């Protein structure tokens, strides 16, 4: 299936002669790429909120505006990125992306005016991170894995949570030791030296290299072992077909609403906890408290996703997120620290399933052949929702003086997500004629 537009090459490391299926190397690459992409967009931001707003005399909503704009940027750059991954793979996207991302991180250290912050952090940094992370690597994994798709997505998504364990407290420490400007510069260098080598691992699809999804051998495929993967490819739904189905919009809205707690809490947890009287160290540790179970449980979610119905499991994930947000508000509001800490732990348990669940639901509903184009078509809707949430939470704080009502609204959105995903029905898929 290789063509001049693909990334196929004659590298022995990608051939069927290798004792290790090349898809497993891609899981490691996806883990690392999401660690940096998510980390540099979202997990670092809380550590910079107070020192930057204090020195530059900005409100919190003015600070968060850059990340809100960034989410819209992700949505519309994704329309291009998804199609490129389908046709050419992610290697060159990732190389260009890390150059853009690192330059933007370094540039953030020179910010003096809000327009500079919006340009660097909201626009340029986001474009670079989009070319490195989630959509690029998860669409790639969906092409390399079918029967083991849940586990592949689960292990790869551990990189996102690992960012919360390492990058959030690490950035807070960098800011405390060197100042916020120098911290941005250090992050820029680290991101580049980590991601550039990873870009050399990326490959578009197993068929480009004479391989089969899930590491099936030619003999296994000949015996019928690859029937599921073949059917998944042959009956894939195009972007135009997907846009005409109710399922597309229900899945978009469900995961858009069900996952908004991630963006909000990554930005607002440190100021939220310090406003309540906790130290910056304890506040940053709450991201770690959520990130540890979020990371460790992703393979568990992946295992059950491959064994059960990802759509029904999504209901459990959304329910956990809703309950956890209520516990956090009650615990912090009443001064019951163990309850608040448990709320963050439970929040991580819910987060752990959201990425693998989302990736498998999309691939299961619409197939892997055009998945990049289909997934990217949903980004303006889902990211429009998630982009608005951190800004609305900041506006709520600026007006009311606390985050309680905003956090409870997030819990209500997770409940609505349960209803939406429950009504979604996979579209009828027939063998493609083109």
TINU-896783 format. One line per 8 residues: number of its first residue (from 1); their letters; for each residue z, x, y of C-alpha. Coordinates in nm, 2 decimals. Example, Ala and Ser with C-alpha at 12.3 -4.5 7.8 and 13.67 -1.06 7.14 Angstrom:
REM TINU-896783
1	as	0.78 1.23 -0.45 | 0.71 1.37 -0.11;
END
This chain:
REM TINU-896783
1	xxxxxxxx	0.00 0.00 0.00 | 0.01 0.30 0.23 | -0.22 0.30 0.52 | -0.29 0.51 0.83 | -0.04 0.30 1.02 | 0.25 0.37 0.79 | 0.49 0.66 0.76 | 0.39 0.75 0.41;
9	xxxxxxxx	0.38 1.11 0.33 | 0.37 1.33 0.02 | 0.73 1.45 0.04 | 0.87 1.51 -0.31 | 1.20 1.38 -0.20 | 1.05 1.03 -0.17 | 0.86 1.04 -0.50 | 0.95 0.87 -0.82;
17	xxxxxxxx	1.03 1.21 -0.97 | 1.35 1.23 -0.77 | 1.67 1.14 -0.98 | 1.81 0.95 -0.68 | 1.63 0.64 -0.55 | 1.52 0.72 -0.19 | 1.66 0.38 -0.07 | 2.01 0.52 -0.11;
25	xxxxxxxx	1.93 0.80 0.14 | 1.82 0.52 0.37 | 2.16 0.35 0.34 | 2.32 0.67 0.46 | 2.08 0.69 0.75 | 2.14 0.33 0.84 | 2.52 0.39 0.83 | 2.49 0.68 1.07;
33	xxxxxxxx	2.24 0.51 1.30 | 2.45 0.20 1.34 | 2.76 0.41 1.39 | 2.60 0.57 1.69 | 2.40 0.27 1.82 | 2.68 0.02 1.81 | 2.94 0.28 1.91 | 2.76 0.40 2.22;
41	xxxxxxxx	2.67 0.04 2.33 | 2.99 -0.15 2.26 | 3.28 0.05 2.11 | 3.30 0.30 2.39 | 3.29 0.05 2.67 | 3.65 -0.07 2.67 | 3.78 0.28 2.73 | 3.58 0.31 3.05;
49	xxxxxxxx	3.65 -0.03 3.20 | 3.97 0.04 3.39 | 3.91 0.39 3.51 | 3.56 0.31 3.63 | 3.65 -0.02 3.80 | 3.95 0.15 3.96 | 3.76 0.44 4.10 | 3.44 0.25 4.19;
57	xxxxxxxx	3.63 -0.06 4.32 | 3.44 -0.30 4.10 | 3.57 -0.63 3.94 | 3.57 -0.66 3.57 | 3.28 -0.90 3.57 | 3.08 -0.66 3.78 | 3.15 -0.39 3.52 | 3.06 -0.61 3.22;
65	xxxxxxxx	2.74 -0.73 3.39 | 2.56 -0.42 3.27 | 2.64 -0.50 2.90 | 2.53 -0.86 2.95 | 2.20 -0.75 3.09 | 2.18 -0.50 2.81 | 2.20 -0.78 2.55 | 1.90 -0.95 2.71;
73	xxxxxxxx	1.72 -0.62 2.71 | 1.79 -0.59 2.33 | 1.65 -0.94 2.28 | 1.31 -0.87 2.44 | 1.26 -0.51 2.33 | 1.33 -0.64 1.98 | 1.01 -0.84 2.00 | 0.82 -0.52 2.01;
81	xxxxxxxx	1.05 -0.31 1.78 | 1.04 -0.55 1.49 | 0.66 -0.55 1.46 | 0.65 -0.17 1.48 | 0.90 -0.14 1.20 | 0.69 -0.37 0.98 | 0.37 -0.18 1.05 | 0.48 0.19 1.10;
89	xxxxxxxx	0.84 0.22 1.01 | 1.13 0.35 1.21 | 1.10 0.73 1.22 | 0.93 0.77 1.56 | 1.12 0.48 1.71 | 1.44 0.65 1.62 | 1.34 0.99 1.76 | 1.23 0.84 2.09;
97	xxxxxxxx	1.53 0.62 2.10 | 1.79 0.89 2.07 | 1.63 1.09 2.35 | 1.64 0.78 2.57 | 2.00 0.69 2.46 | 2.14 1.04 2.52 | 1.97 1.07 2.86 | 2.13 0.74 2.96;
105	xxxxxxxx	2.47 0.83 2.84 | 2.46 1.16 3.03 | 2.33 0.97 3.34 | 2.63 0.74 3.33 | 2.85 1.03 3.43 | 2.69 1.04 3.77 | 2.72 0.66 3.86 | 2.83 0.58 4.21;
113	xxxxxxxx	2.68 0.24 4.27 | 2.67 -0.07 4.06 | 2.28 -0.08 4.05 | 2.29 0.27 3.89 | 2.53 0.14 3.63 | 2.31 -0.16 3.55 | 2.00 0.06 3.53 | 2.16 0.33 3.31;
121	xxxxxxxx	2.40 0.13 3.09 | 2.24 -0.21 3.10 | 1.87 -0.12 3.07 | 1.80 0.24 2.97 | 2.09 0.30 2.73 | 2.03 -0.04 2.56 | 1.66 0.03 2.50 | 1.74 0.37 2.34;
129	xxxxxxxx	2.01 0.22 2.12 | 1.78 -0.06 2.01 | 1.52 0.19 1.90 | 1.79 0.36 1.69 | 2.01 0.09 1.54 | 2.05 -0.25 1.39 | 1.70 -0.40 1.38 | 1.52 -0.08 1.28;
137	xxxxxxxx	1.75 0.02 0.99 | 1.83 -0.33 0.86 | 1.47 -0.44 0.84 | 1.39 -0.11 0.67 | 1.67 -0.17 0.41 | 1.55 -0.52 0.34 | 1.21 -0.38 0.24 | 1.37 -0.12 0.01;
145	xxxxxxxx	1.62 -0.36 -0.15 | 1.59 -0.72 -0.28 | 1.82 -0.77 -0.58 | 2.08 -0.53 -0.42 | 2.01 -0.63 -0.06 | 2.37 -0.75 0.00 | 2.53 -0.43 -0.12 | 2.28 -0.22 0.07;
153	xxxxxxxx	2.34 -0.41 0.40 | 2.72 -0.40 0.33 | 2.74 -0.02 0.29 | 2.51 0.04 0.58 | 2.70 -0.19 0.81 | 3.02 0.01 0.75 | 2.88 0.24 1.01 | 2.94 -0.02 1.28;
161	xxxxxxxx	3.30 -0.06 1.18 | 3.35 0.31 1.15 | 3.26 0.34 1.52 | 3.56 0.13 1.59 | 3.78 0.36 1.39 | 3.65 0.68 1.54 | 3.46 0.62 1.86 | 3.70 0.37 2.04;
169	xxxxxxxx	4.02 0.58 2.01 | 3.82 0.90 2.04 | 3.66 0.79 2.36 | 3.99 0.68 2.50 | 4.12 1.03 2.43 | 3.82 1.19 2.59 | 3.87 0.99 2.90 | 4.24 1.07 2.91;
177	xxxxxxxx	4.18 1.45 2.86 | 3.87 1.51 3.07 | 3.80 1.21 3.29 | 3.55 0.93 3.25 | 3.25 1.12 3.39 | 3.29 1.42 3.15 | 3.35 1.18 2.86 | 3.00 1.03 2.91;
185	xxxxxxxx	2.85 1.37 2.90 | 3.03 1.47 2.58 | 2.92 1.14 2.41 | 2.55 1.21 2.51 | 2.55 1.55 2.34 | 2.73 1.42 2.02 | 2.49 1.12 1.99 | 2.18 1.35 2.01;
193	xxxxxxxx	2.29 1.61 1.75 | 2.39 1.33 1.51 | 2.09 1.11 1.52 | 1.79 1.35 1.55 | 1.83 1.49 1.20 | 1.88 1.13 1.06 | 1.54 1.03 1.20 | 1.37 1.26 0.95;
201	xxxxxxxx	1.50 1.04 0.66 | 1.34 0.72 0.77 | 1.05 0.57 0.57 | 0.88 0.23 0.60 | 0.86 0.08 0.25 | 0.89 0.19 -0.11 | 0.54 0.08 -0.19 | 0.41 0.35 0.06;
209	xxxxxxxx	0.54 0.61 -0.18 | 0.46 0.46 -0.52 | 0.81 0.33 -0.56 | 0.95 -0.02 -0.61 | 1.24 -0.21 -0.44 | 1.59 -0.15 -0.58 | 1.48 0.17 -0.76 | 1.30 -0.02 -1.04;
217	xxxxxxxx	1.08 0.21 -1.26 | 0.72 0.13 -1.33 | 0.82 0.04 -1.69 | 1.09 -0.20 -1.56 | 0.84 -0.36 -1.33 | 0.58 -0.39 -1.60 | 0.84 -0.57 -1.82 | 0.90 -0.82 -1.54;
225	xxxxxxxx	1.20 -0.65 -1.38 | 1.04 -0.65 -1.03 | 0.94 -1.02 -1.04 | 1.19 -1.12 -0.78 | 1.09 -0.85 -0.54 | 0.72 -0.93 -0.59 | 0.77 -1.30 -0.53 | 0.98 -1.22 -0.22;
233	xxxxxxxx	0.70 -1.02 -0.07 | 0.42 -1.25 -0.17 | 0.58 -1.57 -0.03 | 0.71 -1.41 0.29 | 0.69 -1.63 0.60 | 0.51 -1.51 0.91 | 0.67 -1.52 1.26 | 0.45 -1.81 1.36;
241	xxxxxxxx	0.54 -2.01 1.04 | 0.91 -1.93 1.09 | 0.91 -2.06 1.44 | 0.79 -2.40 1.32 | 1.09 -2.44 1.09 | 1.43 -2.60 1.17 | 1.60 -2.33 0.96 | 1.49 -2.06 1.20;
249	xxxxxxxx	1.68 -2.21 1.49 | 1.98 -2.32 1.29 | 2.03 -1.96 1.15 | 1.98 -1.81 1.50 | 2.23 -2.03 1.66 | 2.48 -2.01 1.38 | 2.50 -1.63 1.38 | 2.47 -1.62 1.76;
257	xxxxxxxx	2.77 -1.84 1.80 | 2.96 -1.71 1.50 | 2.94 -1.35 1.61 | 3.02 -1.36 1.98 | 3.38 -1.25 1.92 | 3.25 -0.90 1.84 | 3.09 -0.84 2.18 | 3.38 -1.00 2.37;
265	xxxxxxxx	3.66 -0.83 2.19 | 3.50 -0.48 2.20 | 3.48 -0.50 2.57 | 3.80 -0.70 2.65 | 4.06 -0.60 2.40 | 4.19 -0.29 2.58 | 4.22 -0.46 2.92 | 4.36 -0.78 2.75;
273	xxxxxxxx	4.63 -0.59 2.57 | 4.72 -0.36 2.86 | 4.75 -0.67 3.09 | 5.00 -0.81 2.84 | 5.21 -0.49 2.87 | 5.09 -0.28 2.58 | 5.00 0.08 2.63 | 4.64 0.20 2.63;
281	xxxxxxxx	4.70 0.37 2.30 | 4.82 0.06 2.13 | 4.54 -0.15 2.29 | 4.28 0.09 2.16 | 4.45 0.09 1.82 | 4.38 -0.29 1.80 | 4.01 -0.21 1.77 | 4.10 0.02 1.49;
289	xxxxxxxx	4.32 -0.24 1.33 | 4.01 -0.47 1.32 | 3.77 -0.20 1.23 | 3.94 -0.07 0.92 | 3.92 -0.39 0.72 | 3.58 -0.46 0.88 | 3.45 -0.13 0.73 | 3.63 -0.13 0.40;
297	xxxxxxxx	3.54 -0.49 0.31 | 3.17 -0.47 0.39 | 3.08 -0.35 0.04 | 3.30 -0.63 -0.11 | 3.11 -0.89 0.09 | 2.79 -0.72 -0.02 | 2.88 -0.75 -0.38 | 2.96 -1.12 -0.36;
305	xxxxxxxx	2.65 -1.18 -0.15 | 2.44 -1.05 -0.43 | 2.62 -1.26 -0.68 | 2.66 -1.59 -0.48 | 2.50 -1.79 -0.20 | 2.50 -1.59 0.13 | 2.46 -1.92 0.32 | 2.78 -2.06 0.18;
313	xxxxxxxx	2.97 -1.74 0.22 | 2.88 -1.74 0.59 | 3.10 -2.05 0.63 | 3.40 -1.84 0.51 | 3.32 -1.56 0.75 | 3.29 -1.79 1.05 | 3.62 -1.97 0.95 | 3.81 -1.64 0.93;
321	xxxxxxxx	3.68 -1.54 1.28 | 3.79 -1.87 1.42 | 4.14 -1.86 1.28 | 4.19 -1.50 1.38 | 4.11 -1.56 1.75 | 4.37 -1.84 1.76 | 4.63 -1.61 1.60 | 4.56 -1.33 1.86;
329	xxxxxxxx	4.60 -1.56 2.15 | 4.92 -1.72 2.01 | 5.07 -1.38 1.92 | 5.00 -1.21 2.25 | 5.09 -1.51 2.46 | 5.42 -1.56 2.28 | 5.50 -1.19 2.26 | 5.50 -1.19 1.87;
337	xxxxxxxx	5.33 -0.86 1.82 | 5.31 -0.87 1.44 | 5.12 -1.20 1.46 | 4.88 -1.05 1.72 | 4.83 -0.74 1.50 | 4.77 -0.96 1.20 | 4.51 -1.16 1.40 | 4.32 -0.84 1.48;
345	xxxxxxxx	4.33 -0.74 1.11 | 4.20 -1.09 1.01 | 3.94 -1.07 1.28 | 3.81 -0.75 1.11 | 3.80 -0.92 0.78 | 3.57 -1.18 0.93 | 3.36 -0.93 1.11 | 3.31 -0.74 0.79;
353	xxxxxxxx	3.09 -1.01 0.64 | 2.88 -1.10 0.95 | 2.62 -0.82 0.94 | 2.55 -0.82 0.56 | 2.56 -1.20 0.56 | 2.31 -1.23 0.85 | 2.07 -0.98 0.71 | 2.06 -1.14 0.36;
361	xxxxxxxx	2.03 -1.49 0.49 | 1.74 -1.40 0.71 | 1.56 -1.20 0.43 | 1.64 -1.48 0.17 | 1.51 -1.75 0.39 | 1.19 -1.58 0.52 | 1.10 -1.29 0.29 | 1.07 -0.92 0.36;
369	xxxxxxxx	0.70 -0.87 0.44 | 0.71 -0.99 0.80 | 1.09 -0.97 0.84 | 1.08 -0.74 1.14 | 0.87 -0.98 1.33 | 1.07 -1.28 1.22 | 1.41 -1.12 1.30 | 1.29 -1.00 1.64;
377	xxxxxxxx	1.17 -1.35 1.73 | 1.53 -1.47 1.69 | 1.68 -1.21 1.91 | 1.61 -1.38 2.25 | 1.81 -1.68 2.13 | 2.10 -1.51 1.94 | 2.14 -1.22 2.19 | 2.12 -1.46 2.48;
385	xxxxxxxx	2.43 -1.62 2.35 | 2.61 -1.30 2.27 | 2.51 -1.15 2.61 | 2.66 -1.43 2.80 | 2.99 -1.43 2.63 | 3.15 -1.11 2.76 | 3.04 -1.19 3.11 | 3.17 -1.54 3.09;
393	xxxxxxxx	3.50 -1.41 2.96 | 3.52 -1.17 3.25 | 3.44 -1.45 3.50 | 3.71 -1.66 3.34 | 3.96 -1.38 3.38 | 3.86 -1.32 3.74 | 3.92 -1.69 3.82 | 4.22 -1.77 3.60;
401	xxxxxxxx	4.39 -1.44 3.55 | 4.40 -1.43 3.17 | 4.17 -1.45 2.87 | 4.34 -1.72 2.67 | 4.10 -2.01 2.73 | 3.80 -1.78 2.68 | 3.93 -1.66 2.35 | 4.00 -2.01 2.23;
409	xxxxxxxx	3.65 -2.11 2.33 | 3.52 -1.83 2.11 | 3.71 -1.98 1.82 | 3.55 -2.32 1.88 | 3.21 -2.15 1.88 | 3.28 -2.01 1.53 | 3.37 -2.36 1.41 | 3.04 -2.49 1.55;
417	xxxxxxxx	2.86 -2.21 1.37 | 3.01 -2.34 1.04 | 2.84 -2.68 1.10 | 2.50 -2.52 1.19 | 2.48 -2.29 0.90 | 2.58 -2.57 0.66 | 2.28 -2.78 0.77 | 2.02 -2.50 0.75;
425	xxxxxxxx	1.78 -2.54 0.46 | 1.55 -2.25 0.35 | 1.19 -2.33 0.43 | 0.94 -2.39 0.15 | 0.78 -2.06 0.07 | 0.44 -2.03 -0.11 | 0.24 -1.72 -0.19 | 0.07 -1.57 0.12;
433	xx	-0.30 -1.60 0.15 | -0.34 -1.31 0.38;
END
